[in-house]
Amino acid sequence: MQERKFIIRKNAPTVSKTFRIPIETAEILEKLAKENRISVNALVVQCIVFALENRTEEKEKQEES
């Protein structure tokens, strides 16, 4: 099974939306964004895209079972 890596990119396109997330999650996102010199919004977009891409693959595996 090929391991997928999450790579934080600097110039990812972003969309302005409002979401409610747990405080602990917000703190982790803020720390990661600061460490990588990108906005929290840009990081969240990349996390969502990564999760959606991997969800599709995981769904296909479940359908094969």
PATOR-438755 format. One record per residue (C-alpha): residue in one letter; x, y, z; residue number from 1. Coordinates in Angstrom, 1 decimal, always signed. Layout:
// residues N
<aa=a	east=X	north=Y	up=Z	i=NUM> $
...
This chain:
// residues 65
<aa=m	east=+0.0	north=+0.0	up=+0.0	i=1> $
<aa=q	east=+1.4	north=+3.4	up=-1.0	i=2> $
<aa=e	east=+1.8	north=+5.8	up=+1.8	i=3> $
<aa=r	east=+0.4	north=+9.3	up=+1.2	i=4> $
<aa=k	east=+2.1	north=+12.3	up=+2.7	i=5> $
<aa=f	east=+0.5	north=+15.6	up=+3.6	i=6> $
<aa=i	east=+2.7	north=+18.4	up=+2.2	i=7> $
<aa=i	east=+1.8	north=+21.9	up=+3.3	i=8> $
<aa=r	east=+2.0	north=+24.2	up=+0.2	i=9> $
<aa=k	east=+2.5	north=+28.0	up=+0.4	i=10> $
<aa=n	east=+0.3	north=+29.4	up=-2.4	i=11> $
<aa=a	east=-2.8	north=+27.3	up=-2.2	i=12> $
<aa=p	east=-6.0	north=+28.9	up=-3.4	i=13> $
<aa=t	east=-8.4	north=+29.7	up=-0.6	i=14> $
<aa=v	east=-12.2	north=+30.4	up=-0.1	i=15> $
<aa=s	east=-13.6	north=+32.4	up=+2.8	i=16> $
<aa=k	east=-16.0	north=+30.3	up=+4.9	i=17> $
<aa=t	east=-17.0	north=+30.2	up=+8.6	i=18> $
<aa=f	east=-16.8	north=+26.9	up=+10.5	i=19> $
<aa=r	east=-17.0	north=+26.1	up=+14.2	i=20> $
<aa=i	east=-14.2	north=+23.8	up=+15.3	i=21> $
<aa=p	east=-12.9	north=+22.6	up=+18.7	i=22> $
<aa=i	east=-10.5	north=+25.0	up=+20.4	i=23> $
<aa=e	east=-7.8	north=+22.3	up=+20.5	i=24> $
<aa=t	east=-8.1	north=+21.8	up=+16.7	i=25> $
<aa=a	east=-7.8	north=+25.6	up=+16.1	i=26> $
<aa=e	east=-4.7	north=+25.8	up=+18.3	i=27> $
<aa=i	east=-3.0	north=+22.9	up=+16.3	i=28> $
<aa=l	east=-3.9	north=+24.6	up=+13.0	i=29> $
<aa=e	east=-2.6	north=+28.0	up=+14.2	i=30> $
<aa=k	east=+0.7	north=+26.4	up=+15.3	i=31> $
<aa=l	east=+1.1	north=+24.5	up=+12.0	i=32> $
<aa=a	east=+0.3	north=+27.6	up=+10.0	i=33> $
<aa=k	east=+2.7	north=+29.8	up=+11.9	i=34> $
<aa=e	east=+5.5	north=+27.1	up=+11.6	i=35> $
<aa=n	east=+4.9	north=+27.0	up=+7.8	i=36> $
<aa=r	east=+4.4	north=+30.7	up=+7.3	i=37> $
<aa=i	east=+1.0	north=+30.4	up=+5.7	i=38> $
<aa=s	east=-2.5	north=+31.5	up=+6.8	i=39> $
<aa=v	east=-4.7	north=+29.3	up=+8.9	i=40> $
<aa=n	east=-7.2	north=+29.6	up=+6.1	i=41> $
<aa=a	east=-4.8	north=+28.3	up=+3.5	i=42> $
<aa=l	east=-3.9	north=+25.4	up=+5.8	i=43> $
<aa=v	east=-7.5	north=+24.4	up=+6.4	i=44> $
<aa=v	east=-8.2	north=+24.4	up=+2.6	i=45> $
<aa=q	east=-5.3	north=+22.1	up=+2.1	i=46> $
<aa=c	east=-6.4	north=+19.8	up=+4.9	i=47> $
<aa=i	east=-9.9	north=+19.6	up=+3.5	i=48> $
<aa=v	east=-8.7	north=+18.8	up=+0.0	i=49> $
<aa=f	east=-6.3	north=+16.1	up=+1.4	i=50> $
<aa=a	east=-9.1	north=+14.6	up=+3.4	i=51> $
<aa=l	east=-11.5	north=+14.5	up=+0.5	i=52> $
<aa=e	east=-9.0	north=+13.0	up=-1.8	i=53> $
<aa=n	east=-8.2	north=+10.2	up=+0.7	i=54> $
<aa=r	east=-11.9	north=+9.7	up=+1.6	i=55> $
<aa=t	east=-12.7	north=+8.8	up=-2.0	i=56> $
<aa=e	east=-9.9	north=+6.2	up=-2.1	i=57> $
<aa=e	east=-10.9	north=+4.8	up=+1.2	i=58> $
<aa=k	east=-14.6	north=+4.5	up=+0.1	i=59> $
<aa=e	east=-13.4	north=+2.5	up=-3.0	i=60> $
<aa=k	east=-11.6	north=+0.1	up=-0.7	i=61> $
<aa=q	east=-14.7	north=-0.4	up=+1.4	i=62> $
<aa=e	east=-16.8	north=-1.1	up=-1.7	i=63> $
<aa=e	east=-14.3	north=-3.8	up=-2.8	i=64> $
<aa=s	east=-14.7	north=-5.7	up=+0.6	i=65> $
